[in-house]
Amino acid sequence: MGKRKNTTGPSSSSKRRATTPPPLRRSRRRATHSASSSAQPTTSDDSAPDPVVPISAVDAFNSRFFLRANQIRWRLVSRRPFVSERPLGPSFDAFGIPDLLRSAGVLATVTRFSHFESQLIHDFYANLTSGVSDSRSCFYERVYVFNRVYEFNPTRIASLFDLSTVGTVAPTVDDSDLISTLTGGKMRSWPLQTTDLTMKYRLLFGIGTTNWFPTAHHGTLNRRRGLLLYYIGSGIPCDLAQFIFEEIVAEADSKSTAYSLPFPSLIYRLLIDQGYVKNRKNAVPSLPLPLSVSSKIVDPHSDSRRVARVDDLPCRPSSSSGRQAAPSAPAPIISDVISVLSAEYEAAIARADELKKKIDYLQALAQKGGDTSGGVRHEAAHQEISRSGGVAAAAGSDDPTVAPTVPTVGGATAEEDTDDEEELFVDAEDILD
């Protein structure tokens, strides 16, 4: 019995020790806590947020879209047309607008334009996110477009137009002074009707609706845009690049299909400036027509309410009256239209000649195969074109502008297998297979 008590006594005490936490563990925890609290610099470094790593092309969902959500968003973006920037027509010269824009340092925004590729611009907007303006986001000042990540920020925009006012903080203006200047003292509150603007600011508003703040609301003007017109019209330095950047970012994550996409030429030039290789196959064939001055804007008595418009134009045509000079104004505009249409006509003729050569060659190939109806197998035609060095060579053409047909490999062209750039330009119905 004594032995049993001796054996059970120690075992029960050992169980009680096991259930109670040993003091050594507590002391170790206190020591660890005190050590960590004593090393305050280390703790502050550990608690600091990790640096944001910008997006990389290797993490993209595919060659065109960085995220699958961007690919889905493309369905909405691809339905939207473009509102392209427009150059300043010669009719503005007589009223001193080019000199006013030159003194404000923004003349390049209405003179520097280029063709653009519609599908590339749609992809840009499909990949654009609101994080492009958030310094805490991995998309900060970055946009993924076709296997590459491009910088997109006000500095890049300013470099396209030689704007030297990046980061400039313009002075604040009271609403009373701002509205009085824009309307010539006729109005006192927002929003303003464009018919209330003075002649100078009405012209600047027409320029801004295509080149600075594209909008579908051509009849009203809010304070933000009115302030920009005030700065430009008064020659006050302002950060126009930041303003345009915010206009583009406003389209990020938009689900609307009712409005056109702005600044296609600017975006295309921005990508070209960073090394994008042009693809003429998908380029818009012609530039938009230049802006012109409407006689209703520069006529003080054109207001339907018979309220005389304030004439604050920098200058007037040299003739005795503005109405006598009006008929001569459209002449340069018509010449610009003729030059644009002539370029389009020449491009269409060149395209028609290329198609005619292809048709002639395929008809000759059909007769050579003994098929008088012209029905030749698709694979045989491609193989023969490949062996002959392309359509131009097969048709006996020496025109170097006609691109040779790519040899076929297993029913698909070698270019489709080796050149990823062709994957960018596919039919819309194939994008979400």
Stockholm file with secondary structure:
# STOCKHOLM 1.0

chainA/1-433         MGKRKNTTGPSSSSKRRATTPPPLRRSRRRATHSASSSAQPTTSDDSAPDPVVPISAVDAFNSRFFLRANQIRWRLVSRRPFVSERPLGPSFDAFGIPDLLRSAGVLATVTRFSHFESQLIHDFYANLTSGVSDSRSCFYERVYVFNRVYEFNPTRIASLFDLSTVGTVAPTVDDSDLISTLTGGKMRSWPLQTTDLTMKYRLLFGIGTTNWFPTAHHGTLNRRRGLLLYYIGSGIPCDLAQFIFEEIVAEADSKSTAYSLPFPSLIYRLLIDQGYVKNRKNAVPSLPLPLSVSSKIVDPHSDSRRVARVDDLPCRPSSSSGRQAAPSAPAPIISDVISVLSAEYEAAIARADELKKKIDYLQALAQKGGDTSGGVRHEAAHQEISRSGGVAAAAGSDDPTVAPTVPTVGGATAEEDTDDEEELFVDAEDILD
#=GR chainA/1-433 SS CHHHHHHHHHHHHHHHHHHSCCHHHHHHHHHHHHHHHHCHHHHHHHHSCCCCCCCCGGGCSSSSCSSHHHHHHHHHHTTCCEECCCCBCGGGGGGTHHHHHHHHTCGGGGTCCCCCBHHHHHHHHHHCCGGGGCTTSTTTTEEECSSCEEECSHHHHHHHHTCCCTTCCCCCCCHHHHHHHHHTSSCCSSSEEGGGSCHHHHHHHHHHHHHTSCCSCTTEECHHHHHHHHHHHHTCCCCHHHHHHHHHHTTTTCCCCSSCEECHHHHHHHHHHTTCCCCGGGBCSSCCCCBCCCHHHHCTTCCTTCCCCCCCCSCCCSSSSHHHHGGGTHHHHHHHHHHHHHHHHHHHHHHHHHHHHHHHHHHHHHHHTTCTTCCCCHHHHHHHHHHTTSHHHHTTCCCTTSCCCCCEETTEEHHHHHCGGGGGSCCGGGTTC
#=GC SS_cons         CHHHHHHHHHHHHHHHHHHSCCHHHHHHHHHHHHHHHHCHHHHHHHHSCCCCCCCCGGGCSSSSCSSHHHHHHHHHHTTCCEECCCCBCGGGGGGTHHHHHHHHTCGGGGTCCCCCBHHHHHHHHHHCCGGGGCTTSTTTTEEECSSCEEECSHHHHHHHHTCCCTTCCCCCCCHHHHHHHHHTSSCCSSSEEGGGSCHHHHHHHHHHHHHTSCCSCTTEECHHHHHHHHHHHHTCCCCHHHHHHHHHHTTTTCCCCSSCEECHHHHHHHHHHTTCCCCGGGBCSSCCCCBCCCHHHHCTTCCTTCCCCCCCCSCCCSSSSHHHHGGGTHHHHHHHHHHHHHHHHHHHHHHHHHHHHHHHHHHHHHHHTTCTTCCCCHHHHHHHHHHTTSHHHHTTCCCTTSCCCCCEETTEEHHHHHCGGGGGSCCGGGTTC
//
